[in-house]
């Protein structure tokens, strides 16, 4: 049943029982279950077995409850979620719940039934609801909103695992069903990799660990659910996630956005999640990309967020007036942004986790960032199979060369040989030599050369 703004009073049935549910969930909002001492010998409501029962902004009690031996609410074999209510128990005990009270409601106790159980002017329940108004049948609205939130959180037991956590404001008929799909390499469409019902870990809160066939690949999770009123809905999360460790980690979502960084202390999971927050741009600002939430279960160091920029994104606009913006909960705030010399990448430091997107505006200015010296970064992933990414920085327009050598010092592959623009560059090595043959597992060196400057680093291929 769904009971909103109702008064159930002076019931004379055995042990009260103004409402008795069996094998059924219920939602009780802004309602009053009450009795005076001469009409009640016990429970005002009984919820036995079945689905969850939700009680919010409601009153279950009488003005002389401290003189009785039975609680106002009797539960058996069912979960009850109580919030912002006055559900009285005998002997001064308090039902568990968010902001649940155990005080004399201070009814007026005069006049007809409806007037008798109005709150007096001195009642503390006049401002005790979640909206700051009064509890009971004369407070709140005659409709109840249904909100479902879904989050990806770090698994508390395993550093390389995330949990889906779903929270509903109305009890569900049964546990939500979750299906996980991934856009795996060498496939033309999303492939189902996991499915199952979520586990209830608290009233109206459900959990299921994320399973990925391959970390770092685009993932889609479809979660379906139905509340006890029969209303059905589903949400789709689109994201990519992988483990973040003490060495620099790189994670991309297709060719649209990438993040890099390292774990500050302990290892954990981080990722990129498509978001629908902040759907309206600020005045003088246009959206030129999707919004993405950067999430992490651990603290991040050297975090960097990078967007790919192309003609389709700009649609004739000037890249110099683009910037990365951060959603602060109320509006989009442009943050310090940097662009490479070719205008194909715009990035910012990840000052805090949250939602980012690319914006454009005449008043915005992106800074052209150029490296101050030749640099060669550690490949990622390392060890790797079947391929890895190597990034390097060139301070001025110059001819550079990047080669791969085996332990014997023999050159087996050339990854770059040409003129590089000033800026930041990336190349991939697929573990093949110059003849197009796969090389064996082992330790290899990659060497970057610009004139007389040479930088080399070591990497490991595991097949």
C-alpha positions as CSV (number, residue, x, y, z in Angstrom):
1,X,0.0,0.0,0.0
2,X,0.9,3.6,-0.5
3,X,-0.4,5.8,2.3
4,X,0.2,9.6,2.0
5,X,-1.3,12.4,4.2
6,X,-3.6,10.0,6.0
7,X,-4.9,9.9,9.6
8,X,-5.5,6.4,11.1
9,X,-6.8,7.0,14.7
10,X,-8.5,5.5,17.7
11,X,-8.5,2.0,16.3
12,X,-10.0,-0.5,18.8
13,X,-8.9,-3.7,17.2
14,X,-6.9,-6.2,19.3
15,X,-3.5,-4.6,20.0
16,X,-4.5,-1.6,17.8
17,X,-3.3,-2.6,14.4
18,X,-4.5,0.4,12.5
19,X,-2.5,-1.1,9.6
20,X,-1.5,-4.7,9.2
21,X,0.6,-5.8,6.2
22,X,1.6,-9.4,5.5
23,X,3.9,-10.3,2.6
24,X,3.6,-6.8,1.2
25,X,5.8,-3.7,1.3
26,X,4.3,-0.3,2.1
27,X,5.2,3.4,1.8
28,X,3.9,5.7,4.5
29,X,4.6,9.4,4.1
30,X,3.2,12.4,6.0
31,X,0.7,10.3,7.9
32,X,-0.4,9.9,11.5
33,X,-1.3,6.6,13.3
34,X,-2.5,7.7,16.7
35,X,-4.7,6.8,19.7
36,X,-5.4,8.1,23.1
37,X,-4.7,6.0,26.1
38,X,-8.3,4.7,26.5
39,X,-8.5,3.2,23.0
40,X,-5.2,1.5,22.5
41,X,-3.6,-1.5,24.2
42,X,-0.6,-1.8,21.9
43,X,0.7,-1.7,18.4
44,X,-0.6,0.9,16.0
45,X,0.9,-0.9,13.0
46,X,2.2,-4.4,12.2
47,X,4.5,-5.1,9.2
48,X,5.0,-8.9,8.9
49,X,7.2,-10.5,6.2
50,X,7.2,-9.4,2.6
51,X,9.1,-6.4,1.1
52,X,10.5,-3.3,2.7
53,X,8.3,-0.8,4.5
54,X,9.3,2.9,4.3
55,X,8.0,5.4,6.9
56,X,9.0,9.0,6.5
57,X,7.7,12.3,7.9
58,X,5.0,10.4,9.9
59,X,3.9,9.9,13.5
60,X,3.1,6.6,15.2
61,X,2.3,7.2,18.8
62,X,0.0,8.4,21.5
63,X,0.3,11.1,24.2
64,X,0.8,8.5,27.0
65,X,3.0,6.0,25.2
66,X,5.4,5.8,28.2
67,X,2.6,4.0,30.1
68,X,2.3,1.1,27.7
69,X,4.3,-2.0,27.2
70,X,4.0,-2.5,23.5
71,X,5.8,-0.5,20.8
72,X,3.8,1.6,18.3
73,X,5.3,-0.5,15.4
74,X,5.7,-4.2,15.3
75,X,7.9,-5.7,12.6
76,X,8.6,-9.3,11.9
77,X,10.6,-10.7,8.9
78,X,10.6,-7.4,7.0
79,X,13.0,-4.4,6.6
80,X,11.7,-1.0,7.8
81,X,13.3,2.2,6.8
82,X,12.3,5.1,9.1
83,X,13.3,8.7,8.4
84,X,12.3,12.1,9.8
85,X,9.5,10.5,11.9
86,X,8.2,10.1,15.4
87,X,7.8,6.3,15.8
88,X,7.5,5.7,19.6
89,X,8.7,2.7,21.5
90,X,8.0,1.6,25.0
91,X,10.5,2.3,27.9
92,X,12.1,5.2,26.1
93,X,13.8,3.1,23.4
94,X,14.1,4.5,19.9
95,X,13.6,2.8,16.5
96,X,16.6,2.9,14.3
97,X,16.4,5.4,11.5
98,X,17.5,8.8,10.1
99,X,16.3,11.5,12.5
100,X,13.7,9.3,14.1
101,X,12.4,10.8,17.3
102,X,10.7,9.3,20.4
103,X,8.9,12.2,21.9
104,X,5.3,13.0,23.0
105,X,3.8,14.4,19.7
106,X,1.7,16.8,21.8
107,X,-1.7,16.4,20.0
108,X,-4.4,18.9,20.7
109,X,-6.7,16.0,21.9
110,X,-10.0,18.0,21.6
111,X,-12.7,18.2,19.0
112,X,-13.5,15.8,16.2
113,X,-11.0,13.1,15.1
114,X,-9.1,15.2,12.6
115,X,-8.8,18.2,15.0
116,X,-8.0,15.9,18.0
117,X,-4.8,14.6,16.4
118,X,-3.5,17.9,15.0
119,X,-0.2,19.1,16.6
120,X,-0.4,21.7,19.3
121,X,1.5,25.0,18.9
122,X,4.2,23.8,21.3
123,X,4.9,20.5,19.5
124,X,8.5,19.9,18.5
125,X,7.2,18.0,15.5
126,X,6.0,21.2,13.7
127,X,9.4,21.6,12.1
128,X,10.8,18.1,12.2
129,X,10.2,16.9,8.6
130,X,13.0,16.6,6.0
131,X,11.6,19.8,4.4
132,X,11.4,21.6,7.8
133,X,7.7,21.5,8.0
134,X,5.4,19.4,10.3
135,X,5.2,15.7,10.6
136,X,2.0,13.8,10.2
137,X,-1.1,14.0,8.1
138,X,-1.2,17.8,7.8
139,X,2.4,18.2,6.6
140,X,4.0,17.8,3.2
141,X,2.7,17.1,-0.2
142,X,0.1,14.6,-1.4
143,X,2.6,13.0,-3.8
144,X,5.8,11.2,-3.1
145,X,8.9,11.6,-5.3
146,X,10.9,8.6,-6.4
147,X,14.6,9.1,-6.8
148,X,17.2,6.4,-7.6
149,X,20.9,7.1,-7.5
150,X,23.6,4.8,-8.7
151,X,27.3,5.2,-7.9
152,X,30.5,3.3,-8.6
153,X,32.5,3.0,-5.4
154,X,35.8,1.4,-4.4
155,X,35.3,-2.2,-3.1
156,X,36.4,-2.3,0.5
157,X,38.1,-5.7,0.2
158,X,39.8,-5.7,-3.2
159,X,41.9,-2.8,-4.6
160,X,41.2,-3.8,-8.2
161,X,37.4,-3.9,-7.9
162,X,34.5,-1.4,-7.9
163,X,31.0,-1.8,-6.5
164,X,27.8,-0.6,-8.0
165,X,25.7,0.9,-5.2
166,X,22.0,1.7,-5.9
167,X,19.9,3.8,-3.5
168,X,16.1,4.2,-3.9
169,X,13.8,6.6,-2.0
170,X,10.9,4.1,-2.3
171,X,11.2,0.3,-1.5
172,X,11.7,-1.9,-4.5
173,X,9.6,-5.0,-5.3
174,X,12.8,-7.1,-5.7
175,X,16.5,-6.6,-6.1
176,X,17.6,-4.6,-9.1
177,X,19.0,-6.5,-12.1
178,X,22.3,-5.5,-13.6
179,X,23.8,-6.4,-16.9
180,X,27.4,-5.4,-17.8
181,X,28.6,-5.2,-21.4
182,X,32.1,-4.2,-22.8
183,X,33.4,-3.0,-26.1
184,X,36.2,-5.5,-26.2
185,X,39.1,-5.4,-28.7
186,X,38.4,-7.0,-32.1
187,X,34.7,-6.9,-31.6
188,X,32.2,-4.8,-33.5
189,X,29.7,-4.3,-30.8
190,X,29.2,-4.5,-27.0
191,X,29.5,-8.0,-25.6
192,X,27.8,-9.2,-22.4
193,X,30.4,-10.0,-19.7
194,X,28.3,-10.2,-16.5
195,X,24.8,-10.1,-15.2
196,X,22.9,-10.8,-12.0
197,X,20.7,-9.4,-9.2
198,X,22.1,-6.9,-6.8
199,X,22.3,-7.7,-3.1
200,X,20.4,-5.6,-0.5
201,X,23.0,-4.3,2.1
202,X,20.6,-2.0,3.9
203,X,17.0,-0.9,3.5
204,X,16.6,0.4,-0.1
205,X,20.4,0.2,-0.7
206,X,21.7,-2.5,-3.1
207,X,25.2,-3.6,-4.0
208,X,27.0,-5.7,-6.7
209,X,30.7,-5.8,-7.5
210,X,31.8,-4.8,-11.0
211,X,33.2,-7.5,-13.2
212,X,35.2,-6.5,-16.3
213,X,36.5,-9.0,-18.7
214,X,39.2,-6.5,-19.6
215,X,40.1,-3.4,-17.5
216,X,40.3,-0.1,-19.3
217,X,37.8,-1.1,-22.1
218,X,34.6,0.9,-22.6
219,X,31.9,-0.6,-20.4
220,X,28.1,-0.2,-20.3
221,X,26.0,-1.2,-17.3
222,X,22.2,-1.4,-17.5
223,X,20.4,-1.6,-14.2
224,X,16.6,-2.3,-14.1
225,X,14.4,-2.0,-11.1
226,X,10.7,-1.8,-10.1
227,X,9.3,-0.1,-6.9
228,X,6.6,-1.5,-4.7
229,X,4.0,0.6,-6.5
230,X,4.8,-1.2,-9.8
231,X,6.7,1.7,-11.4
232,X,9.6,0.3,-13.5
233,X,12.6,2.1,-14.8
234,X,16.2,1.5,-15.9
235,X,19.5,3.4,-15.9
236,X,22.5,3.0,-18.1
237,X,26.1,3.8,-17.0
238,X,28.8,4.3,-19.7
239,X,32.3,4.3,-18.3
240,X,35.8,2.9,-18.4
241,X,37.8,1.9,-15.3
242,X,41.1,0.3,-14.3
243,X,43.5,-0.1,-11.4
244,X,45.5,2.9,-10.3
245,X,48.9,2.2,-8.8
246,X,52.0,4.1,-7.7
247,X,53.4,4.2,-11.3
248,X,51.8,6.5,-13.8
249,X,48.5,5.1,-15.2
250,X,46.8,6.2,-18.4
251,X,43.1,5.6,-19.0
252,X,41.1,6.6,-22.1
253,X,37.5,6.6,-23.1
254,X,37.5,6.0,-26.8
255,X,39.4,8.9,-28.5
256,X,37.4,11.6,-26.6
257,X,39.0,11.9,-23.2
258,X,41.9,10.5,-21.3
259,X,43.3,10.8,-17.7
260,X,46.7,10.1,-16.3
261,X,48.1,10.0,-12.8
262,X,49.4,7.8,-10.0
263,X,48.0,6.6,-6.7
264,X,49.2,8.8,-3.8
265,X,49.2,6.1,-1.1
266,X,47.4,2.8,-1.5
267,X,46.3,1.3,-4.9
268,X,42.7,1.4,-6.0
269,X,40.3,1.8,-8.9
270,X,39.6,5.0,-10.9
271,X,37.7,5.7,-14.1
272,X,35.8,8.0,-16.5
273,X,32.0,8.0,-16.4
274,X,29.7,9.8,-18.8
275,X,27.5,12.2,-16.9
276,X,24.3,14.2,-17.5
277,X,25.0,16.8,-14.7
278,X,24.9,20.5,-15.6
279,X,22.8,20.3,-18.8
280,X,22.6,24.1,-19.1
281,X,25.7,26.2,-20.0
282,X,26.5,29.5,-18.4
283,X,25.8,32.7,-20.3
284,X,28.3,33.3,-23.0
285,X,29.5,29.6,-22.9
286,X,28.7,26.7,-25.3
287,X,29.2,23.0,-24.7
288,X,31.5,21.4,-27.3
289,X,31.9,18.0,-25.6
290,X,30.0,15.5,-23.5
291,X,30.3,15.7,-19.7
292,X,32.5,13.1,-17.9
293,X,32.8,12.3,-14.2
294,X,36.3,11.5,-13.0
295,X,36.0,9.1,-10.1
296,X,38.6,7.3,-7.9
297,X,38.6,5.1,-4.9
298,X,42.0,6.4,-3.8
299,X,43.9,9.7,-3.6
300,X,45.5,10.8,-6.9
301,X,48.9,12.5,-7.6
302,X,50.0,14.1,-10.8
303,X,46.5,13.8,-12.2
304,X,45.9,15.2,-15.7
305,X,42.7,15.3,-17.8
306,X,43.0,15.6,-21.5
307,X,40.4,16.1,-24.2
308,X,40.9,15.4,-27.9
309,X,40.0,18.4,-30.1
310,X,38.9,18.1,-33.8
311,X,37.0,19.9,-36.4
312,X,33.7,18.2,-35.6
313,X,34.0,19.4,-32.0
314,X,34.8,22.9,-32.9
315,X,32.4,23.3,-35.8
316,X,34.3,26.3,-37.2
317,X,35.0,27.8,-33.8
318,X,38.5,28.8,-32.8
319,X,40.3,26.3,-30.5
320,X,42.0,29.2,-28.7
321,X,38.7,30.2,-27.1
322,X,38.1,26.7,-25.7
323,X,38.7,25.5,-22.1
324,X,38.0,22.7,-19.7
325,X,35.2,23.5,-17.3
326,X,34.4,21.9,-13.9
327,X,30.8,21.4,-12.5
328,X,30.8,22.9,-9.0
329,X,27.3,21.7,-8.2
330,X,25.6,24.9,-9.3
331,X,27.3,26.0,-12.6
332,X,30.2,25.3,-14.9
333,X,33.5,27.0,-14.0
334,X,36.3,27.2,-16.6
335,X,39.6,26.0,-15.2
336,X,43.2,26.7,-16.3
337,X,43.6,24.8,-19.6
338,X,46.5,24.1,-21.9
339,X,46.7,23.3,-25.6
340,X,49.4,21.6,-27.6
341,X,51.0,23.4,-30.5
342,X,48.9,21.6,-33.1
343,X,45.6,22.4,-31.3
344,X,44.6,18.7,-31.1
345,X,44.7,18.3,-27.4
346,X,43.5,20.5,-24.5
347,X,44.2,19.4,-20.9
348,X,44.1,20.5,-17.3
349,X,45.4,19.3,-14.0
350,X,42.9,17.2,-12.0
351,X,42.6,19.5,-8.9
352,X,39.6,17.5,-7.6
353,X,37.4,14.6,-8.6
354,X,34.1,15.5,-10.2
355,X,32.5,16.3,-13.6
356,X,34.4,18.0,-16.4
357,X,33.6,18.9,-20.0
358,X,34.9,21.1,-22.9
359,X,33.3,24.6,-23.3
360,X,33.8,27.4,-25.8
361,X,33.3,31.2,-25.4
362,X,34.6,34.4,-26.9
363,X,35.9,35.4,-23.4
364,X,37.7,32.2,-22.8
365,X,41.4,31.8,-23.6
366,X,43.4,28.5,-23.6
367,X,47.1,28.7,-22.9
368,X,49.6,27.2,-25.3
369,X,51.8,24.9,-23.2
370,X,55.2,23.8,-24.6
371,X,57.7,21.6,-22.8
372,X,60.9,23.3,-21.6
373,X,63.1,20.3,-22.4
374,X,63.3,16.9,-24.1
375,X,61.6,14.3,-22.1
376,X,60.8,10.6,-22.4
377,X,58.1,9.0,-20.1
378,X,57.8,5.5,-18.8
379,X,55.7,3.4,-21.1
380,X,52.2,2.3,-20.0
381,X,51.2,-0.3,-19.3
382,X,54.4,-1.9,-18.2
383,X,54.8,-4.9,-18.2
384,X,52.5,-5.1,-21.3
385,X,50.8,-7.5,-23.8
386,X,50.1,-7.0,-26.6
387,X,50.9,-3.3,-26.9
388,X,52.1,-0.3,-24.9
389,X,52.1,3.5,-25.2
390,X,55.3,5.6,-25.1
391,X,55.0,9.4,-24.7
392,X,57.7,12.0,-25.1
393,X,58.0,15.8,-25.2
394,X,60.0,18.0,-27.6
395,X,60.7,21.7,-26.7
396,X,61.3,23.0,-30.3
397,X,60.7,21.9,-33.9
398,X,63.3,19.2,-34.4
399,X,64.2,15.9,-36.0
400,X,63.8,13.1,-33.4
401,X,64.1,9.4,-33.5
402,X,62.6,6.7,-31.2
403,X,63.9,3.2,-31.4
404,X,63.5,-0.1,-29.5
405,X,66.5,-2.4,-28.7
406,X,66.8,-5.9,-27.2
407,X,69.1,-6.8,-24.4
408,X,71.9,-7.5,-26.9
409,X,71.8,-3.9,-28.0
410,X,70.4,-4.8,-31.4
411,X,67.8,-2.4,-32.8
412,X,64.5,-4.3,-33.5
413,X,62.0,-1.5,-34.3
414,X,61.8,2.2,-35.1
415,X,58.7,3.9,-33.7
416,X,59.3,7.4,-34.8
417,X,61.8,9.0,-37.2
418,X,61.0,12.4,-38.4
419,X,60.4,16.1,-37.6
420,X,58.4,16.6,-34.4
421,X,56.5,19.8,-33.6
422,X,57.2,21.3,-30.2
423,X,54.8,19.7,-27.7
424,X,53.8,16.3,-26.4
425,X,53.6,13.2,-28.5
426,X,52.5,9.6,-28.1
427,X,53.4,6.4,-30.1
428,X,52.3,2.8,-29.6
429,X,54.4,-0.3,-29.9
430,X,52.6,-3.6,-30.7
431,X,55.5,-5.9,-29.8
432,X,56.6,-6.4,-33.5
433,X,60.0,-5.9,-35.1
434,X,60.7,-4.0,-38.4
435,X,59.9,-7.2,-40.3
436,X,56.4,-7.3,-38.8
437,X,57.1,-10.3,-36.7
438,X,56.2,-10.7,-33.0
439,X,59.2,-10.5,-30.7
440,X,59.6,-12.8,-27.7
441,X,58.8,-12.0,-24.1
442,X,61.6,-10.2,-22.3
443,X,63.2,-6.9,-21.4
444,X,63.6,-4.2,-24.0
445,X,65.0,-0.7,-24.1
446,X,63.5,2.3,-26.0
447,X,65.7,5.3,-26.8
448,X,64.8,8.8,-27.8
449,X,67.4,10.8,-29.7
450,X,67.4,14.6,-30.6
451,X,70.8,15.6,-31.9
452,X,73.3,14.7,-29.3
453,X,70.7,14.3,-26.6
454,X,69.7,10.7,-25.8
455,X,67.2,9.4,-23.2
456,X,66.5,5.7,-22.8
457,X,64.1,3.6,-20.6
458,X,63.4,-0.1,-19.9
459,X,60.1,-2.0,-20.6
460,X,59.0,-5.6,-20.2
461,X,56.9,-7.6,-22.7
462,X,55.1,-10.6,-21.3
463,X,53.3,-12.9,-23.7
